[in-house]
Amino acid sequence: MAHSDDIVIGIDGGGTNTRVMVSDLVGNVLSYTEKGAASIHKDVHARQNVNEAILEALLLAKRDFHHVRGIAAGIAGYDSESDLAWVEPLTDIDGLSCPKWHINDAVVAHYGALMAKPGIIVISGTGSIILAITEEGQYIRNYDLHHYAASAARFIAYDAVYETLAGNTDETDAELILAMLKHWEVPSIAEFEKLARTGFLEDTRERNRKFGQFAPAVTEAAWQGSSIAKRVCDRAIHQVKVGIEILATSFTADTVEVSFTGSVINSPYVYKELHDQLAFGNNKRYVIVKPQFAPVTGSVLYAFNQLNIPLQNELICNLHKSSCSQP
């Protein structure tokens, strides 16, 4: 039987940050906290990050383990059943024996953006994935078709660096190149070439993180007119567009709602170009919609759904009151 102190815990476990939200059963947000990455592929301390975030959120909410009706955890990098070996321990805390639902972080992003209505969510930030929920409730990822849109932050940055090292530059790229040299702490392209020949950084996680941190400079440079940056972003945009279009064929409706989340996809240049290109989609009419909620709130909605708690207007309004719910 439900008690007034009962809660659900929602987790948005990304490749950069873990966000945890505690809500009561009528949508009042009681606490919110952030820690480091939840993906073992990005941070060897992923389990510690998520465990600490859960415990801190419970403390801030002034609730104990027995108050938790369920935990919904959207985890970046959870792509197959074999991943459960590292995904399940993320929420494994002694004494916390409630139901736990582990899903890919794209699912909770979809729940937050479109509230599980039919449509497509594009995630492009630290990672990249495109997920559709069809009218029949079927979940289809571009991964399921062995398609990948190389639009994650690190890929954008790698591509820009390689274009620069290849000498495919012109006068519009001057500021981007200066930013690149500053980011990598080298005085010249010649020194950057030497660094590249050593592999930049030995540790894969650190190297990918370093490249990912440079992506905002690339997307901003595209907006400012850099030829390299525009070329790199345009390649990524095309791959995302193809991913959207192949998933859209699974919808029966002529119009498909699409929502974007992530730092790359929502950068001004990428957003505008993709928005404009989808206006002339090949097989459907696309409507770009602003996300209703942040992915972490989507995980709370997912928990409510699993507990058969109806998403009534009062509950939705209560969730909207929290600034942490805003996309």
Phi, psi and chi 1 to 4 in degrees:
 res  aa     phi    psi   chi1   chi2   chi3   chi4
   1 MET       -  135.3 -179.3  178.5  -66.4      -
   2 ALA   -67.5  144.5      -      -      -      -
   3 HIS  -121.0  153.4 -171.5  -86.4      -      -
   4 SER   -63.8  -21.7   60.0      -      -      -
   5 ASP   -91.3   -0.4  -72.6  -25.0      -      -
   6 ASP   -68.2  150.1  -74.1   -9.3      -      -
   7 ILE  -142.1  167.1   57.6  171.0      -      -
   8 VAL  -122.8  155.1  -64.0      -      -      -
   9 ILE  -117.6  127.3  -62.3  176.1      -      -
  10 GLY  -110.8  137.0      -      -      -      -
  11 ILE  -127.5  128.5  -59.7  173.0      -      -
  12 ASP  -110.6   97.0  171.8   29.1      -      -
  13 GLY   -97.1   97.9      -      -      -      -
  14 GLY   -97.0 -178.0      -      -      -      -
  15 GLY   -80.4   -8.7      -      -      -      -
  16 THR  -117.8  -46.4  -58.4      -      -      -
  17 ASN  -131.6  152.1  -63.8  -59.2      -      -
  18 THR  -108.5  124.1  -63.8      -      -      -
  19 ARG  -114.4  130.0  -61.8  173.7  175.3   86.2
  20 VAL  -125.4  130.9  175.3      -      -      -
  21 MET  -124.1  136.8  176.6  178.1  -74.5      -
  22 VAL  -112.1  128.4  173.4      -      -      -
  23 SER  -130.6  145.7  168.5      -      -      -
  24 ASP   -77.6 -177.9   66.6   17.2      -      -
  25 LEU   -81.8    2.3  -58.3 -169.7      -      -
  26 VAL  -117.4   16.5  -68.7      -      -      -
  27 GLY    90.5    7.3      -      -      -      -
  28 ASN   -78.4  121.1  -66.2  -55.5      -      -
  29 VAL   -78.8  119.8  176.0      -      -      -
  30 LEU   -95.9  -26.7  -55.7  179.9      -      -
  31 SER  -164.4  162.3   68.8      -      -      -
  32 TYR  -152.9  138.9  171.2   83.4      -      -
  33 THR  -148.9  160.2 -168.3      -      -      -
  34 GLU  -131.2  142.0  -66.4 -173.9   12.4      -
  35 LYS  -136.7 -166.2  -63.5  -67.3 -179.0 -176.4
  36 GLY   -74.9 -171.4      -      -      -      -
  37 ALA   -59.2  149.8      -      -      -      -
  38 ALA  -100.9  -12.3      -      -      -      -
  39 SER   -89.3  125.9  172.1      -      -      -
  40 ILE   -63.7  -21.9 -164.4   67.9      -      -
  41 HIS   -73.9  -16.9  -55.8  -57.8      -      -
  42 LYS  -109.7  -24.8  -54.1  -63.9 -178.0 -176.2
  43 ASP  -152.9  121.5 -169.3  -23.2      -      -
  44 VAL   -66.3  -16.4  -65.3      -      -      -
  45 HIS   -97.2   23.3  -57.5  -64.2      -      -
  46 ALA   -56.1  -46.6      -      -      -      -
  47 ARG   -61.4  -45.0  179.9  177.9 -179.0  179.1
  48 GLN   -61.1  -41.7  178.7 -178.5  -20.2      -
  49 ASN   -58.4  -47.9  -66.0  -22.1      -      -
  50 VAL   -71.9  -43.4  179.4      -      -      -
  51 ASN   -57.6  -46.5  -81.5 -165.1      -      -
  52 GLU   -65.2  -36.8  -71.8 -178.2   -5.8      -
  53 ALA   -65.4  -41.6      -      -      -      -
  54 ILE   -62.6  -48.3  -67.9  170.4      -      -
  55 LEU   -64.2  -39.7  -66.3  172.8      -      -
  56 GLU   -67.1  -41.5 -177.8  176.0  -63.9      -
  57 ALA   -63.8  -39.7      -      -      -      -
  58 LEU   -64.2  -41.4  -80.3  171.2      -      -
  59 LEU   -62.5  -45.1 -177.7   64.9      -      -
  60 LEU   -65.2  -33.4  -68.5  171.0      -      -
  61 ALA   -81.0   -8.4      -      -      -      -
  62 LYS    58.9   46.8  -60.1  179.3 -179.3  178.6
  63 ARG  -128.4  155.5  -65.3  -67.2 -169.3  -86.0
  64 ASP  -108.8  173.6  -64.4  -41.3      -      -
  65 PHE   -55.4  -39.2  -70.4  168.4      -      -
  66 HIS   -70.9  -10.5   67.4  -87.3      -      -
  67 HIS   -83.9  -13.4  -67.3  125.7      -      -
  68 VAL   -83.0  115.7 -175.6      -      -      -
  69 ARG   -82.0  -24.2  -68.3  -79.1  -56.9  -80.1
  70 GLY   178.6  155.6      -      -      -      -
  71 ILE  -123.4  126.9  -62.7  176.0      -      -
  72 ALA  -110.5  121.6      -      -      -      -
  73 ALA  -123.0  111.1      -      -      -      -
  74 GLY   -90.4  117.6      -      -      -      -
  75 ILE  -119.7  124.9  -54.4  -61.8      -      -
  76 ALA   -66.6  134.2      -      -      -      -
  77 GLY    91.7   -4.1      -      -      -      -
  78 TYR   -85.7   95.0  173.6   27.8      -      -
  79 ASP  -117.4  -13.4  -62.1  -40.6      -      -
  80 SER  -152.9  166.6   65.3      -      -      -
  81 GLU   -59.1  -31.2 -169.4  171.7  -16.6      -
  82 SER   -64.5  -23.4   62.6      -      -      -
  83 ASP   -70.2  -17.3  -69.9  -41.5      -      -
  84 LEU   -59.0  -22.0  -73.4  172.2      -      -
  85 ALA   -59.4  -32.9      -      -      -      -
  86 TRP  -107.8  -18.4   63.6  -93.7      -      -
  87 VAL   -76.2  -47.7  168.6      -      -      -
  88 GLU   -59.1  -39.8  -70.5 -176.1  -27.2      -
  89 PRO   -62.4  -18.1  -27.0   37.0      -      -
  90 LEU   -59.4  -33.4  -62.7  175.3      -      -
  91 THR  -110.2   10.6   57.0      -      -      -
  92 ASP   -85.6  101.9 -174.2   11.6      -      -
  93 ILE  -126.9  129.5  -61.6  174.2      -      -
  94 ASP   -54.0  126.6  -73.2  -16.8      -      -
  95 GLY    93.9  -12.4      -      -      -      -
  96 LEU   -99.4   92.3 -172.1   55.6      -      -
  97 SER  -110.8   20.3   56.9      -      -      -
  98 CYS   -73.0  166.9   64.9      -      -      -
  99 PRO   -59.4  141.0  -22.1   32.3      -      -
 100 LYS  -131.2  126.8  -61.5  167.0 -175.5  175.2
 101 TRP  -113.7  116.4  -54.5  -73.7      -      -
 102 HIS  -104.5  126.2  -57.8   94.6      -      -
 103 ILE  -139.5  168.1   55.6  -89.9      -      -
 104 ASN   -66.9  147.6 -175.5  -85.5      -      -
 105 ASP   -64.0  -20.0   62.9  -28.2      -      -
 106 ALA   -65.8  -30.9      -      -      -      -
 107 VAL   -66.7  -45.4  175.2      -      -      -
 108 VAL   -71.4  -30.2  -60.6      -      -      -
 109 ALA   -64.2  -39.9      -      -      -      -
 110 HIS   -65.0  -45.4 -162.0  -61.4      -      -
 111 TYR   -58.2  -41.4  -96.1   72.0      -      -
 112 GLY   -70.1  -43.7      -      -      -      -
 113 ALA   -73.2  -48.5      -      -      -      -
 114 LEU  -115.5    4.8  -61.1  170.0      -      -
 115 MET    53.2   40.2  -63.8  177.7   61.7      -
 116 ALA    68.0    9.3      -      -      -      -
 117 LYS   -72.4  159.8  -65.6 -172.9  -59.3 -178.3
 118 PRO   -57.0  138.4  -24.6   34.3      -      -
 119 GLY   159.1 -175.4      -      -      -      -
 120 ILE  -125.2  134.3  -64.7  173.3      -      -
 121 ILE  -111.3  133.5 -178.3   79.9      -      -
 122 VAL  -110.4  120.6  178.8      -      -      -
 123 ILE  -109.1  123.3  -59.4  175.6      -      -
 124 SER  -147.4   99.9 -179.5      -      -      -
 125 GLY  -151.6 -113.0      -      -      -      -
 126 THR   -61.8  -38.0  -55.8      -      -      -
 127 GLY  -121.3 -178.2      -      -      -      -
 128 SER  -143.0  125.4  170.9      -      -      -
 129 ILE  -158.1  149.4 -172.1  170.7      -      -
 130 ILE  -124.0  127.9  -53.0  170.0      -      -
 131 LEU  -129.3  132.8  170.3   75.2      -      -
 132 ALA  -111.8  141.9      -      -      -      -
 133 ILE  -117.3  115.6  -61.4 -178.4      -      -
 134 THR   -81.7  176.5   68.0      -      -      -
 135 GLU   -61.1  -27.1  -66.6   94.8  -20.4      -
 136 GLU   -87.3    1.8  -68.6   74.1   32.1      -
 137 GLY    83.3   12.3      -      -      -      -
 138 GLN   -79.0  135.0 -177.3 -177.8   12.7      -
 139 TYR   -94.1  126.0  -69.7   45.6      -      -
 140 ILE  -134.7  123.7  -49.5  171.9      -      -
 141 ARG  -100.9  153.3  -53.8  169.8  -57.2  174.3
 142 ASN   -61.6  -27.9   61.9  -35.3      -      -
 143 TYR   -58.7  -34.6  -67.4    5.2      -      -
 144 ASP   -63.3  -23.6  -63.1  -34.7      -      -
 145 LEU   -97.5   10.5  -73.5   73.8      -      -
 146 HIS    59.5   32.3  -58.2  -72.2      -      -
 147 HIS  -104.2  138.9  172.9  -88.9      -      -
 148 TYR  -136.9  129.3 -177.1   76.4      -      -
 149 ALA   -95.7  111.8      -      -      -      -
 150 ALA   -76.4   66.1      -      -      -      -
 151 SER  -116.1    6.2   62.0      -      -      -
 152 ALA   -65.3  157.1      -      -      -      -
 153 ALA   -53.7  -45.7      -      -      -      -
 154 ARG   -64.7  -35.2   66.2 -172.5 -176.4  -80.8
 155 PHE   -68.8  -37.7  -68.4  115.7      -      -
 156 ILE   -59.0  -45.3  -63.5  -72.7      -      -
 157 ALA   -71.1  -43.8      -      -      -      -
 158 TYR   -55.2  -47.8  -87.1  113.6      -      -
 159 ASP   -60.7  -42.4 -154.7    2.8      -      -
 160 ALA   -66.0  -39.2      -      -      -      -
 161 VAL   -65.3  -44.6  164.8      -      -      -
 162 TYR   -64.6  -40.1  -64.1  143.9      -      -
 163 GLU   -59.7  -40.9  -71.9  -84.1   -4.5      -
 164 THR   -66.7  -47.2  -59.1      -      -      -
 165 LEU   -65.0  -27.8  -67.2  175.4      -      -
 166 ALA   -77.7   -9.0      -      -      -      -
 167 GLY    83.9   16.1      -      -      -      -
 168 ASN   -85.6   57.2  -62.4  -30.9      -      -
 169 THR  -122.2  161.8   60.9      -      -      -
 170 ASP  -143.3 -171.4   61.2   31.8      -      -
 171 GLU   -64.0  -21.6   64.6  -82.6    2.0      -
 172 THR   -73.5  -12.0   66.9      -      -      -
 173 ASP   -97.5    3.4  -56.2  -47.0      -      -
 174 ALA   -56.7  -48.7      -      -      -      -
 175 GLU   -67.6  -36.6  -71.4 -170.2   17.5      -
 176 LEU   -63.9  -42.0  175.3   62.7      -      -
 177 ILE   -64.8  -41.3  -66.8  170.1      -      -
 178 LEU   -60.2  -42.9  -73.9  174.5      -      -
 179 ALA   -64.5  -37.1      -      -      -      -
 180 MET   -64.9  -46.0 -166.1  178.3  -67.1      -
 181 LEU   -64.5  -39.6  -63.0  177.9      -      -
 182 LYS   -65.2  -42.2 -178.7  178.2  179.8 -179.5
 183 HIS   -61.5  -39.6 -177.9   76.2      -      -
 184 TRP   -93.2    1.9  -74.0   98.2      -      -
 185 GLU    57.1   47.6  -60.0  177.5   -3.2      -
 186 VAL  -126.6  149.5  -70.8      -      -      -
 187 PRO   -84.5  -16.6   29.5  -34.3      -      -
 188 SER  -156.0  165.5   65.4      -      -      -
 189 ILE   -61.3  -38.0  -70.9  -66.9      -      -
 190 ALA   -59.2  -42.2      -      -      -      -
 191 GLU   -70.9  -33.8  -70.3  -60.8  -47.1      -
 192 PHE   -65.3  -38.7 -163.7   26.7      -      -
 193 GLU   -61.7  -40.4  -70.5  170.1  -11.6      -
 194 LYS   -62.5  -43.7  -69.7 -179.5 -177.6  178.8
 195 LEU   -62.1  -41.1 -178.5   65.8      -      -
 196 ALA   -61.3  -38.8      -      -      -      -
 197 ARG   -68.1  -17.5  -72.8 -167.0  -71.0  -88.4
 198 THR   -89.7   -3.0   69.2      -      -      -
 199 GLY    91.9   12.5      -      -      -      -
 200 PHE    70.1  -70.8  -60.5  100.8      -      -
 201 LEU  -139.2  142.7  -72.1  168.6      -      -
 202 GLU   -70.6  -42.9 -176.1  176.1   -6.0      -
 203 ASP   -77.4  126.5 -177.2   78.8      -      -
 204 THR   -62.0  -45.0  -59.1      -      -      -
 205 ARG   -62.2  -44.9  -71.6 -171.4 -177.6   91.0
 206 GLU   -65.8  -38.3  -72.3  -58.9  -43.0      -
 207 ARG   -64.5  -46.9 -177.3  171.9   63.1 -107.0
 208 ASN   -63.2  -37.5  -74.9  -21.2      -      -
 209 ARG   -65.0  -43.1 -175.2  178.6  -66.1  114.1
 210 LYS   -61.7  -43.8 -176.4   79.2  170.4  178.7
 211 PHE   -66.2  -44.2  -89.5   92.2      -      -
 212 GLY   -58.0  -35.7      -      -      -      -
 213 GLN   -68.0  -18.9  -70.4  168.7  -14.5      -
 214 PHE   -88.9  -11.6 -172.8   63.8      -      -
 215 ALA   -56.9  -41.1      -      -      -      -
 216 PRO   -58.2  -32.4  -26.2   36.2      -      -
 217 ALA   -67.5  -33.6      -      -      -      -
 218 VAL   -71.5  -48.0  179.0      -      -      -
 219 THR   -65.6  -35.1   54.6      -      -      -
 220 GLU   -67.9  -39.1  174.8   60.1   22.6      -
 221 ALA   -64.2  -35.7      -      -      -      -
 222 ALA   -61.6  -43.1      -      -      -      -
 223 TRP   -62.5  -31.6 -173.6 -113.2      -      -
 224 GLN   -87.5   -4.4  -62.3  -60.3  -33.1      -
 225 GLY   105.8    8.9      -      -      -      -
 226 SER   -63.3  128.6  160.7      -      -      -
 227 SER   -63.1  -45.3  -65.4      -      -      -
 228 ILE   -60.3  -50.9  -77.0  178.6      -      -
 229 ALA   -61.5  -42.2      -      -      -      -
 230 LYS   -63.4  -42.3  -70.9  170.3   66.9  175.8
 231 ARG   -62.9  -44.3 -169.9  157.4   60.4 -114.2
 232 VAL   -63.2  -48.8  164.6      -      -      -
 233 CYS   -65.2  -38.8  -70.4      -      -      -
 234 ASP   -62.2  -37.3  -73.0  -12.9      -      -
 235 ARG   -64.2  -44.0  -77.5 -162.3  -75.9  -99.6
 236 ALA   -65.1  -42.1      -      -      -      -
 237 ILE   -60.2  -43.1  -69.8  163.6      -      -
 238 HIS   -62.2  -41.8  178.4   72.8      -      -
 239 GLN   -65.2  -39.1  -67.8  177.6   49.0      -
 240 VAL   -64.6  -43.8  170.7      -      -      -
 241 LYS   -59.6  -44.3  178.8  173.0  178.8  -76.0
 242 VAL   -61.5  -42.1  169.2      -      -      -
 243 GLY   -61.0  -42.4      -      -      -      -
 244 ILE   -62.5  -44.6  -68.3  169.4      -      -
 245 GLU   -68.3  -36.1  -71.1  172.6  -23.7      -
 246 ILE   -71.8  -32.3   58.6  176.8      -      -
 247 LEU   -74.0  -32.7  -66.5 -173.8      -      -
 248 ALA   -63.6  -23.6      -      -      -      -
 249 THR   -65.6  -14.8   61.6      -      -      -
 250 SER   -85.1   -5.4  -61.6      -      -      -
 251 PHE   -92.5  143.1  -70.1   79.2      -      -
 252 THR   -84.6  -28.3   57.0      -      -      -
 253 ALA   -71.5  153.9      -      -      -      -
 254 ASP   -78.0  -22.3  -67.3  -30.2      -      -
 255 THR  -113.9  132.5  -60.9      -      -      -
 256 VAL  -125.4  129.3  178.0      -      -      -
 257 GLU   -80.7  138.7  -69.2 -169.3  -14.4      -
 258 VAL  -130.4  135.8 -177.7      -      -      -
 259 SER  -128.6  149.9 -165.5      -      -      -
 260 PHE  -116.1  141.3  -57.2  150.2      -      -
 261 THR  -145.3  142.8 -174.9      -      -      -
 262 GLY   121.3  153.8      -      -      -      -
 263 SER   -67.4  -35.5   57.4      -      -      -
 264 VAL   -73.8  -50.9  173.6      -      -      -
 265 ILE   -65.9  -25.4 -157.7   74.0      -      -
 266 ASN   -99.4    5.9  -79.4  -54.5      -      -
 267 SER   -68.1  148.4   62.2      -      -      -
 268 PRO   -53.7  -46.6  -28.4   35.7      -      -
 269 TYR   -66.5  -49.5 -178.6   84.8      -      -
 270 VAL   -64.8  -43.7  176.4      -      -      -
 271 TYR   -60.0  -49.6 -178.3   93.5      -      -
 272 LYS   -63.5  -46.4 -179.6 -178.4 -175.8  -58.1
 273 GLU   -64.6  -43.9  -73.0  -62.4  -47.3      -
 274 LEU   -67.4  -41.7 -176.7   54.7      -      -
 275 HIS   -57.0  -45.9 -176.3  -76.7      -      -
 276 ASP   -66.4  -40.3  -69.5  -10.7      -      -
 277 GLN   -69.9  -34.7  -69.6 -174.1   32.2      -
 278 LEU   -70.4  -18.6  -73.5  176.3      -      -
 279 ALA   -64.9  -16.7      -      -      -      -
 280 PHE  -123.1   43.4  -57.9   96.4      -      -
 281 GLY   -60.6  151.5      -      -      -      -
 282 ASN   -76.4  -35.5  -67.5  -34.8      -      -
 283 ASN  -124.9   -9.5   50.8   11.6      -      -
 284 LYS  -144.0  168.4  -62.1  -73.2 -177.5 -179.6
 285 ARG   -98.2  127.2  176.3  175.9  175.4  -92.7
 286 TYR  -107.6  136.2  -62.5  100.4      -      -
 287 VAL  -117.4  116.9  177.2      -      -      -
 288 ILE   -82.6  122.9  -49.2  -58.1      -      -
 289 VAL  -120.1  142.9  -63.1      -      -      -
 290 LYS   -71.9  136.4 -179.3 -178.2  176.8 -177.8
 291 PRO   -56.7  137.9  -24.2   34.3      -      -
 292 GLN   -71.0  -42.7  -75.0  -74.4  -44.9      -
 293 PHE  -138.4  162.6  -70.6  110.1      -      -
 294 ALA   -68.6  155.9      -      -      -      -
 295 PRO   -55.7  -35.8  -29.4   37.1      -      -
 296 VAL   -63.2  -35.4   67.4      -      -      -
 297 THR   -70.5  -32.0  -46.6      -      -      -
 298 GLY   -60.1  -35.6      -      -      -      -
 299 SER   -68.1  -34.2   63.3      -      -      -
 300 VAL   -65.4  -43.5  168.7      -      -      -
 301 LEU   -61.4  -38.4  -66.5  171.4      -      -
 302 TYR   -62.8  -41.7 -172.5   92.1      -      -
 303 ALA   -62.2  -43.6      -      -      -      -
 304 PHE   -59.0  -42.8  -72.4  147.6      -      -
 305 ASN   -60.8  -43.4 -176.8  -87.9      -      -
 306 GLN   -66.9  -28.2  -64.9  -58.6  -54.8      -
 307 LEU   -91.1    5.6  -67.1  169.4      -      -
 308 ASN    59.5   34.4  -65.3  -45.1      -      -
 309 ILE   -92.1  115.6  -64.6  173.7      -      -
 310 PRO   -65.0  142.3   21.6  -30.5      -      -
 311 LEU   -86.4   72.7  -56.7 -176.9      -      -
 312 GLN   -76.5  164.3  -63.7  176.8  -20.8      -
 313 ASN   -56.8  -39.7  -72.0  -21.6      -      -
 314 GLU   -61.8  -43.5  179.3 -172.9    4.9      -
 315 LEU   -62.8  -45.8 -175.8  150.7      -      -
 316 ILE   -63.7  -42.3  -62.6  -59.1      -      -
 317 CYS   -62.4  -40.4  -71.9      -      -      -
 318 ASN   -63.4  -42.6  -73.7  -22.5      -      -
 319 LEU   -62.9  -38.9  -74.9  172.1      -      -
 320 HIS   -64.5  -22.3  -91.2  -60.3      -      -
 321 LYS   -68.6  -23.6  -69.6  175.6 -176.0  176.6
 322 SER   -85.1  130.0  171.0      -      -      -
 323 SER   -64.3  -25.5   60.8      -      -      -
 324 CYS   -70.8  -16.6  -57.2      -      -      -
 325 SER   -82.6  -14.1  -71.1      -      -      -
 326 GLN   -71.2  136.2  -54.9  -49.2  -49.6      -
 327 PRO   -69.9      -   24.8  -32.7      -      -
